[in-house]
Amino acid sequence: MQAEYIDHMGSDLTVVNAARVSFNKKSEVLDAKDEKLIDYLASHGHWTPFAHAVITMRETVPIFVARQRFKHTVGWSYNEVSRRYVSDKPEFYTPLKWRSAPVGSVKQGSGLDEITRLKFEIVDPIYGKGFGYEEFDTSISDVYENLLLHAELVYNAMIENNVAPEQARMVLPQSMYTSYHVTGSLYAWANAYKQRSDPHAQLEIQELAKDWDKVISELFPYSWDSLKKS
């Protein structure tokens, strides 16, 4: 997971002055009174002053993470690399470990155990067992890497045989990396960060949220810290 800084507009003073304009006031240098104002705005849900500051990043993540990311819609704009137009070599995400399913009635997230083996069977779809039937008990990572290899081979063959990229891309799995520019207000970034840094969020998007924190904490140090605490 990677989030790279592209551009931004504003500073902590932008937030302060967007609030103070109600009284036709303006601060030139951030002082203790301004910091107190920022804390008040954040803690009382006065979000509009934070919407005047904007950050753009380029994020590079697997497709399954991008689809979670794109659920954040209010205050955001996205432009993604399209495999309708490009057919360069795909890259894939491989997790450090395979996590177990959640326990009990929980419908999302992961359990605490690591899964290393995969047991499955291949049965002839027409005649059933006895005709092309095989049982497997093998490394889940080996099966996964083999799947990626075959997907890439088929994709490349389609491109080489003049299949339209917009169709050839269908064989590529959700673990393929995609990349996009994303622009949002400071307030929108804070909302997304609080949701995606939560321990209940998917681990992969938690890693992405850590990059947001690194970038934005340098651009808007006081406002960002105050929003995270609110």
Buried (B, 14 or more C-beta within 10 A) or exposed (E): BEBEBEEBBBBBBBBBBBBBEEEEEEBEEBEEEBBEBBBEBBEEEEBEBBBBBBBBBBBBBBBBBBEBBEEBEEBBEBEBBEBEEEBEEBBBBEEEEBBEEEEEEEEEBBEEEEEEEBEEEEBEEEEEEEEEEEEEEEEBBEBBEEEBEEBBEBBBEBBEEEBEBEEBBEBBBEBBBBBBBBBBBBBBBBBBBBBBBEEEBBEBBBBBBEBBBEBBBEBBEBBBBBBBEB
